[in-house]
Each structure stands twice: as structure tokens, then as C-alpha cells.
Amino acid sequence: MPGDGPCNWISFTSESETPVATQSSRFAARLMVAPSVIVLFIWMIVPLALTVWFSFRIYRLLSPDRTGWAGFRNYSWFFNSPDFWLAISNTLLLVGGVLAITIVLGVLIALLIDQPIWGQGPLRILVISPFFVMPPVAASIWENLFMHPQNGMLASFAQGLGMQPILFMENYPMSSVIFIVSWEWLPFATLILLTALQSLSSEQLEAAEMDGASAFSRFRYIVLPHMTRAITVVILIQTIFLLGIFGEIFTTTQGGPGSASTTLPYMIYKQAVIAKDIGRAAAGGIIAVILANIVAYFLMRSMGKNLDA
């Protein structure tokens, strides 16, 4: 029969065997990945479950005999505390301030070091090097070497001009922390933005220049749109880490003066380590996780289009 040729038999067997091979390979892949997924799931779910459990319990290390079911009292303590809302606003201020500084300066520095200048390689290394300094070390350097009201370089410079030294940590604690954290994260933003800038085709810029476009117009209509995805990545990654900033505040201001520079992670630390109240600290940790997921959700919704473009 015309339909009983060898070609038809081969195509029939291949079509019938392909799904079987695909299903077996998928099953083998899932079987090999399963142990890692199970270990990772346990690694994440056990601490989270214990944190949720302790958040509903009375658990104070200073009075171990006093235990029991607290219900939502640990959560209500946070929401009724004035320091909680100040900590939330300080956390958002820290994230927003660092993002604004690192993105603006990151774009400018990326444009600068992308130019063909002498010593371009060592200059890039110097720009990126602060990112490898440990946060407590960087904060200590800035506090003692630059911002100290008596022995700091900025104080010596002010005294040389006949001015009074500025008490950075006392009068401007949150601004000082934002500046230090921005100095730490600026190399990361610069590196990502520089990578995006180097992927831009020079032919587009040359064509725009030949058409009479100014340098500002080329930056606004060609360079900046090309860097939009990289800026989105910087915002997403930095926001995740900035919501948990702790070391810089602990090293410099310790949340003070008063609660002027207290963020949500530092407030949780005070409840867990200073007040020895594990129940309240666990409730604060759950609140921090929920707020971080809310922020991440809205960021992904608002900026997901740039990543898909």
C-alpha cells in the first residue's frame, strides 16, 4: 500500500517513542533534584515554623519560668509601639535614599569610566573595591576616620576653615547611615550599569552623533533606555539586601540618638538580644518577612515589564 513505506514506519516509531523518552528523562531529572529540594525546603521551613510558633508564645530568657500562650499580644505590642512606625519609616528612608544615590552616581560613574582614558583598568578596580569591604569595617572607618567630631578628617578640615565640626552621628544619624551604606553599594550598581553600558552598540551613538544629536540627547534617548533593565535589576537586588541592613547601624549609631536611626531589623535585635524577649523578636521577624514580601511583590509588578522587554 502507498502508506506502508519505510519512511512512514520510521516516523511512526519515533513519534511513539519520544514521549516515553521525555517522560523517563523528566522523572530521572526530578529524582536527582529531589534530595536538594527536600533539604532546602527543610532548611527554610523549620526555622520559619519555629519563628511563627515562638511569635505566639511568651518566651523571655530573663524569666524562663513564665511561659504560656500569648496569642497576638506580641504582634500588637509592635503595632502599638511608636518606635515600630519610626523604624518602618527609617527602613523605607534607608532603602529609598541608598537606591537614589547609588543609581544616580552609578550611572554617572559608569559613563565616566567607560570613556577611553589612561589607567582605565586600575580605575575600575578602585571604583569596585569598596564593595569587598565588610560592612562593620566600612562603617567603623567612616565613623572614626572621617566623621569623628574630634579626630576625623572632616572635623580637621572644618577647623582649618574656622568652622565648628559637624556632629554627624548625633545630629544627622540617619543621613550618615544612608551615606555609608551608599558608599558600600555604589560599586555594585556601577558594575551592573557599566556592563549594560558596554553592551550598547557604538553604531547607534555614532549614527545619532552624525545626525546632529547632542550628548545629552544621546544619553536621554539611547543610553538611558538601554540601561533601564540594568537599573531595574539593581533596584530589585539592592532592595532585598537593604531591607535587612544591620551591621552599619550597630557599628555607628546603635539605633540612636534615642530611636532616630532605628530600623526594623535593629528593633528586632533589641528585643531579642537586649530585652531577651524571644516572643516579641519572633513576631517582629514575621512582620519583617511579610513587609519584605509585600515590597518585593509591588516591585516585581511595577518593574517586571522592564525585565520582560
N, C-alpha and C positions, 0 to 999 in steps of 0.2 A: 504493500500500500504506500501511497506517496508520503503519508505522515509517519511511516515507520523507518526512518533513516537513522544512521548513527549519530548525526548531529542532534536530532530531537531527543535521543536516548541520553546523550551526554548532558544536555541542558536540563532534562527532567531529573536526573540523578543529582546534579549539582544544586538545583533549587530545593530538592528534598533534604539534602544533607546539610546545607548551610545553616538552617535554623537550629538543627541539633548541635552542630559545632559551636554556634554562637551561644546557645543556652549553656552548654557544658563549660565553655570558657568563662562566661559570666559567673557561673556557680563557683568555678575554681578561684576566680579573682575575689569574689565575695568571701570565700572561705579563708583565703590568705589574709585578707584585710580585717576579718572579723576580730582576731585577738587584739590588734591595735585599737580598734574602735571600742571594744569592750573595756580595755584598760583605761583608755581616755575617758570613756563615759563614767567609769567608777571614780577616776581621779577628779572629775568635775562634780559629779552628783553627790558624793559622800560629804565633802566639805560644805556644799550648798545646803544639803539636807540638815546637817548639824547646825549650820548657822540659822536656818529657819526655826529649828527646834529650840535653840537657846534664846532666840528673839522673843519667844512666848513664855520664857521661864524667868523666875527670879534666881539670878546666879551672880552673887557678889563674892569675890575672893576674900574680902575683909571680914565677911560674916558667912562662912560656909554652911553654918547650921540653918541659916534662913533660906529655905528653898520653897518652891511651890510654883503654881501656875499663875503667870502674870497676865495672860490674855494679851490685849492690845495696849497695856499700860506703858510698855517700853516704847512703842511707836508713838503713842500720844504724848509722851514726855518730849520727844524730838519736835513734834509739830507745835507744841505749846511753848517751846523754848525760843526766846528771841534770838539766841545765838545760832539756832538752826537756820533761820531765814537769812541772817547775816552771812553764815557760812555758805549757803546756796548762792547768794549774790556774789560773794567773793570768788567762789569757784567759777561761776559763769564769767565774771570780770577777768579772772586769770586766763581762762580759755580764750575769750574774745580778744583780750589785749595781746596775748602772745601770737595768736593767729594773724592779727592785723600787722604786727611788727615784722614777723618772720616772712610773711608773704610779700609785703611791700619791699622790704630790704632784700629779700631773697631774689626777687625779680631784678632789682637794680644791680645787685652784685653779680648775678648770673650774666646779665648783659655786659657788665664791665669785664669780667674775667674771660668772657667768650671772645673778646677782641684779640687780634694777633699782636700781643705786646711781648717785650722781652721778659723772661722769667715767668712765663705763664704756668709752667708745671709746678714750681715751688710755691707760686702764689695760690694755686688751687689747693695744695696741701695745707697751707697755712689757714686758708678760709675754712676748710673742712675739719681741721684738727680739734677745735673746741668740742665737737660732738663726742669725742672719745674721752673727755674728762668726766670723772664720776660726779654726779650731781652734788653730793655733800662737799666734795673738794672744790668744785667750781663756786658754790655758794660761799664757802669759807674764804676763798681767795678774794672774791668781790667784797665781802664784808670787811675783812681785815686789811687787805692791801689797798683797796680803792675807796671804800665808803666809811672807813673808821673816822669818827669825828675828831680824833687827835693825831693818829699816826697814819691815816690814809693819804694816798696821793692827791685825791680831790680836796681834802682838807688843807694840805700843804699848798696846793695851787690857789685856793681861795684866800688863805692867809697871805700869800705873796701878792695878791691883788688888794689887800687891805679889807677883805670881806670876812664875815663870820662863817665858819664851816657849817655845812648843812647836815643836820641830824637825819640821815636817810631812813634808818630803821625805826626811829622814833616818830618822825613827822610824816614820812611817806613810806610806811611799811609795805603796803600792797603794791605800790608802783615800783618799789625796789625789787620785790619778788618777781614781778612781771618782767622787769628788765633783765634780771639774772636768768630766768627761765628762757627768755627770748634769745639771750646770748648762747645758751646751750643748744637750742633747737634751730637757730638760724642756719648752721651748716647743713643740717638735714634738708631743710627747704631749699637751700641754694643748690645742693647736689641734685635733687629731683628736678628742679626747674632748669638747671644747666643741661641736664640730659635731654629734656624736652626741647630746649632751645637748639641744641646741636643736631637734633633730628629734622630741623626745619630746612627745607631746600633753599639754597642760596640763589637759585634761579628766580624764585618768586620775588625776593628782595631786589635783585638786580633789575628785573623787569619793571617793578614799581618805581625804582630809582630812575630808570630811563624814561618812564612816563611822567617824571616830574614830581613824584610824591616826596614830601618832606620826611625827615627822620621820625618825627612824631606820628605822622600819618602811617608810615610803615609799621611802627610799633603798635599803633592802635588797631589797625585793620588787618594786619598779617601776623605779627609776632604774638600779640596778646591772645587772639582767638586760638592760635596754635598751642599756647601754653595752658589753655583752660582745663584740659583733662589732668595735666600735671598739678595744677593748683588744687583741683578737686581731690586728688589723691593726698596731697599734703594736708589739706583740711581734715579729711577723714582720719588719717593715721595720727596726726598730732592731737586731734580732739580726744581720741581713745586714750592716749597716754596722759594728756594734760588733765583729764578729769581725776586722775589718781596722783597728782603731784603732792609729795610729802616731804622728801629729803631736804629740799631747799628751804622750806618754811621751818622745819625742825632745826636746821643749822643756823638760821639767821634770826628770825623774829619770834619763833616758837608760838606763833599764833597771836602775838601781841602787837602793840600795847593793848591790853585787855583782850578783846576778840577782833581787833581791827583787821588782822590778816589771817584769821582762822578760816580754813576751807573745810568742806565736808570730810575729806579723809583725815585731816588733823583733828577734827572734832570727834571722830570715831576713835582715833588714837587716844585722845584724852580720857574718853570713857573706859577704854579697855585697859590702858597701862597706868594712868594716873589715878582715876577713880576706881579701878579694879571692878568695874561693873560690866561683866561679860554679856549679860542680857541686853542692856541698852546698846552696847557696842555691836552686838549681832543685829539688833533691829536697825541701827544706823547703816550697817553693811548691806542689809537687804534693801533699804531705801536708796542707797548709792547705786546698787545694781539696777534697780528699777529706773532711776533717773538716767543712768548711763544708757540703758536700752531705749528709753524714750528719745534722748538726744540723738542716738545713732539711727533710730528709725526715721526721724524727721530729716536728718542729714542725708540719708540714703534716698529718701523720697524726693528731696529738693535738688540733689546733685547727681542722682542716678542717670539722668538724661545725658549729662556730660560724659559719663563713663561709657554709656552705650553708643555714643556718637562715633 
